[in-house]
């Protein structure tokens, strides 16, 4: 059985005033959460504003956050889509 963790946090995706993803703030938030007990970060779900992100932004966020938390926390990558084909492709890529 897969163990997803004891404390899973659905993380928001921070944006800059110009509407772009603020990866620096996201990295700081993920680090703070993982330093204070979160052992799995749920990224790009509906709490993480997935409907407003491009696939490129989502995958960049996965990469940035994984790099920042290392082994401190697992990443649960939100790869849902209204298109089954896109969801499968995104899940395989994540």
C-alpha positions as CSV (number, residue, x, y, z in Angstrom):
1,X,0.0,0.0,0.0
2,X,1.3,3.5,-0.9
3,X,1.8,5.8,2.1
4,X,1.0,9.3,1.2
5,X,2.1,10.8,4.5
6,X,0.6,11.9,7.8
7,X,0.2,15.6,7.1
8,X,-0.8,16.5,3.6
9,X,-1.2,20.2,2.8
10,X,-3.0,21.5,-0.3
11,X,-0.7,24.4,-1.1
12,X,-1.9,27.6,-2.7
13,X,-0.1,28.8,-5.8
14,X,1.1,32.4,-5.2
15,X,0.9,34.9,-8.0
16,X,2.8,38.2,-8.7
17,X,0.8,41.4,-9.3
18,X,1.2,40.9,-13.1
19,X,-0.5,37.5,-12.9
20,X,2.5,35.2,-13.3
21,X,3.3,32.5,-10.9
22,X,5.6,33.7,-8.1
23,X,7.9,30.7,-7.9
24,X,10.1,32.4,-5.2
25,X,7.2,32.8,-2.9
26,X,6.0,29.3,-3.7
27,X,9.4,27.9,-2.8
28,X,9.5,29.8,0.5
29,X,6.0,28.6,1.4
30,X,6.8,25.0,0.6
31,X,10.0,25.2,2.6
32,X,8.1,26.7,5.6
33,X,5.4,24.0,5.4
34,X,7.9,21.2,5.2
35,X,9.9,22.6,8.0
36,X,6.8,22.6,10.2
37,X,5.4,19.1,9.8
38,X,3.9,18.8,6.4
39,X,5.3,15.6,4.8
40,X,3.3,15.8,1.6
41,X,2.5,18.9,-0.5
42,X,-0.5,18.7,-2.8
43,X,0.3,21.0,-5.7
44,X,-1.9,22.4,-8.4
45,X,-5.2,21.0,-7.2
46,X,-8.2,23.3,-7.0
47,X,-6.7,25.0,-3.9
48,X,-3.6,25.5,-6.0
49,X,-5.5,27.4,-8.8
50,X,-5.0,24.6,-11.3
51,X,-7.7,25.9,-13.7
52,X,-5.7,29.2,-14.1
53,X,-2.3,27.6,-14.8
54,X,-0.8,26.4,-18.0
55,X,0.7,22.9,-18.1
56,X,4.2,24.6,-18.4
57,X,3.5,26.6,-15.2
58,X,2.3,23.5,-13.4
59,X,5.4,21.4,-14.3
60,X,7.7,24.3,-13.5
61,X,6.1,24.5,-10.1
62,X,6.5,20.8,-9.5
63,X,10.2,21.1,-10.3
64,X,10.8,24.2,-8.2
65,X,9.0,22.8,-5.2
66,X,10.6,19.3,-5.4
67,X,14.0,21.0,-5.6
68,X,13.3,23.2,-2.6
69,X,11.9,20.5,-0.2
70,X,14.1,17.6,-1.3
71,X,13.5,14.6,0.8
72,X,11.6,16.5,3.5
73,X,8.2,16.2,1.8
74,X,6.6,14.2,-1.0
75,X,4.9,16.0,-3.9
76,X,1.4,15.0,-4.9
77,X,1.1,16.6,-8.3
78,X,-2.3,17.7,-9.4
79,X,-2.7,16.6,-13.0
80,X,-6.4,16.6,-13.4
81,X,-8.0,17.9,-16.6
82,X,-11.4,17.9,-18.3
83,X,-9.6,15.9,-21.0
84,X,-8.9,12.3,-20.0
85,X,-6.1,12.1,-22.6
86,X,-4.5,15.3,-21.2
87,X,-4.8,14.1,-17.6
88,X,-3.1,10.8,-18.5
89,X,-0.3,12.5,-20.3
90,X,0.2,15.0,-17.5
91,X,0.2,12.2,-14.9
92,X,2.8,10.2,-16.8
93,X,5.0,13.3,-17.2
94,X,4.7,14.4,-13.5
